[in-house]
């Protein structure tokens, strides 16, 4: 309750002060707006630069990931070729074994 009463008193005093010192308020406002714009612009420049750096970092990470996936794909293709070669080798051995068993059976 005390905070509410204090807030009402502060608002009323602020309104009275604003009315009483209107010209001084406008003078301060005229001096404060350019400073606020300058600081806001500097903040926007910083945030834009930081965002640009993040985008560049993400692009590099994505390129690195694509390269790693390409390397993994090449390794997988190599392993597949080795597996195919082994399968062909085992198939040839199986044919030879079955031919030799047929000859022995005759």
Legacy VTK file of the C-alpha trace (Angstrom):
# vtk DataFile Version 3.0
C-alpha trace
ASCII
DATASET POLYDATA
POINTS 106 float
0.000 0.000 0.000
2.858 2.366 0.791
4.396 1.743 -2.606
1.111 2.620 -4.313
0.807 5.880 -2.378
4.445 6.716 -3.110
3.877 6.039 -6.811
0.824 8.314 -6.940
2.681 11.124 -5.132
5.678 10.784 -7.491
3.429 10.842 -10.570
1.579 13.968 -9.371
4.828 15.770 -8.511
6.287 14.784 -11.867
3.249 16.135 -13.713
3.368 19.409 -11.748
7.108 19.733 -12.389
6.636 19.027 -16.094
3.987 21.750 -16.351
5.972 24.257 -14.272
9.284 23.738 -16.099
8.027 22.968 -19.615
10.636 25.134 -21.394
13.502 23.583 -19.442
12.085 20.119 -20.152
12.046 20.848 -23.889
15.616 22.161 -23.698
16.789 18.934 -22.054
14.750 16.901 -24.542
16.358 18.770 -27.467
19.790 17.963 -26.080
18.934 14.377 -25.208
17.418 13.250 -28.512
20.634 13.572 -30.584
22.611 11.747 -27.877
19.992 8.976 -27.760
20.066 8.677 -31.564
23.864 8.549 -31.562
23.986 5.846 -28.898
21.149 3.910 -30.536
22.932 4.047 -33.894
26.184 2.840 -32.339
24.320 -0.035 -30.704
22.661 -0.955 -34.011
26.047 -0.932 -35.773
27.535 -3.200 -33.109
24.603 -5.633 -33.222
24.701 -5.702 -37.040
28.448 -6.393 -37.043
28.025 -9.157 -34.476
25.215 -10.724 -36.524
27.380 -10.568 -39.645
30.196 -12.363 -37.818
27.746 -15.048 -36.669
26.492 -15.561 -40.220
30.043 -15.895 -41.524
30.869 -18.384 -38.754
27.749 -20.423 -39.546
28.649 -20.438 -43.240
32.157 -21.712 -42.466
30.759 -24.370 -40.130
28.284 -25.474 -42.788
31.040 -25.699 -45.422
33.197 -27.692 -43.011
30.273 -30.022 -42.281
29.635 -30.551 -46.007
33.320 -31.320 -46.530
33.302 -33.801 -43.647
30.190 -35.468 -45.046
31.918 -35.668 -48.436
34.915 -37.331 -46.784
32.614 -39.748 -44.977
30.847 -40.516 -48.253
34.161 -41.221 -49.970
35.172 -43.552 -47.133
31.825 -45.319 -47.299
32.225 -45.776 -51.075
35.701 -47.212 -50.534
34.380 -49.649 -47.945
31.543 -50.598 -50.279
33.988 -51.341 -53.095
36.112 -53.441 -50.741
33.029 -55.320 -49.596
31.979 -55.915 -53.230
35.472 -57.169 -54.066
35.398 -59.518 -51.074
31.944 -60.752 -52.026
33.096 -61.432 -55.583
36.154 -63.250 -54.230
34.016 -65.415 -51.911
31.556 -66.066 -54.715
34.378 -67.249 -56.987
35.724 -69.458 -54.203
32.265 -70.873 -53.611
31.914 -71.708 -57.322
35.303 -73.395 -57.354
34.434 -75.366 -54.246
31.095 -76.481 -55.657
32.728 -77.462 -58.983
35.408 -79.485 -57.210
32.754 -81.227 -55.061
30.755 -82.083 -58.183
33.862 -83.556 -59.790
34.577 -85.597 -56.652
31.017 -86.856 -56.537
31.195 -88.154 -60.095
LINES 1 107
106 0 1 2 3 4 5 6 7 8 9 10 11 12 13 14 15 16 17 18 19 20 21 22 23 24 25 26 27 28 29 30 31 32 33 34 35 36 37 38 39 40 41 42 43 44 45 46 47 48 49 50 51 52 53 54 55 56 57 58 59 60 61 62 63 64 65 66 67 68 69 70 71 72 73 74 75 76 77 78 79 80 81 82 83 84 85 86 87 88 89 90 91 92 93 94 95 96 97 98 99 100 101 102 103 104 105
